[in-house]
Amino acid sequence: MKRLISEIRSSWHHGKGEKYSRKGQQEKALQHFLEALNQAQKTDNEGSIAVELESIGVTYLRLGKYAFAKRYLFQALKVFSELSNREDNSYFSSRVEEIRKLLEHCDHHLSVSD
């Protein structure tokens, strides 16, 4: 029952994060994505955890906080890669490719600021 409640809370916070992100309110979005990650970790659902890590990374990217973005995106890449290797799922593979591009974007901005 606790797992189900955490799944519901994670989904609710993710939805709120998406809503705020679409409105351009990235700080509020970030708060909800962080809470969604917290709840997803209680469920041990690796797919949900990876989605939240990616959402947090993208939000940090939008905020121009490239080092934080890179940290979360790298974690998301690791989980999606593991899932992609275990399961024949095109969604996981597509996320791996997209996150690699986002990490290159972070690296570019971090090298320019040095």
Residue pairs with C-beta under 8 A, 6 or more apart in sequence:
2 42
3 42
3 43
3 44
6 39
6 40
6 42
6 43
7 39
7 40
7 43
7 45
7 48
9 35
9 36
9 39
10 36
10 37
10 39
10 40
10 43
10 48
10 52
11 36
13 32
13 33
13 35
13 36
13 39
14 32
14 33
14 36
14 51
14 52
14 55
16 29
16 32
17 29
17 30
17 31
17 32
17 33
17 36
17 55
17 59
18 29
18 55
19 29
20 26
20 28
20 29
20 32
21 29
21 59
21 62
26 59
26 62
26 63
27 63
29 59
30 56
30 59
30 60
30 63
33 52
33 55
33 56
33 59
34 56
36 52
36 55
37 49
37 52
37 53
37 56
40 48
40 49
40 51
40 52
41 49
46 79
46 82
46 83
47 83
47 92
49 79
50 76
50 79
50 80
50 83
50 95
51 76
53 72
53 73
53 75
53 76
53 79
54 72
54 73
54 76
54 80
54 95
54 99
56 72
57 68
57 69
57 70
57 71
57 72
57 73
57 75
57 76
57 99
57 102
58 69
58 73
58 102
60 66
60 68
60 69
60 72
61 69
61 73
61 102
61 105
61 106
64 109
66 106
66 109
66 110
66 113
67 106
67 110
69 102
69 106
70 103
70 106
70 107
70 110
73 99
73 102
73 103
73 106
74 103
76 95
76 99
77 96
77 99
77 100
77 103
80 92
80 95
80 96
80 99
81 96
83 89
83 92
84 92
84 93
84 95
84 96
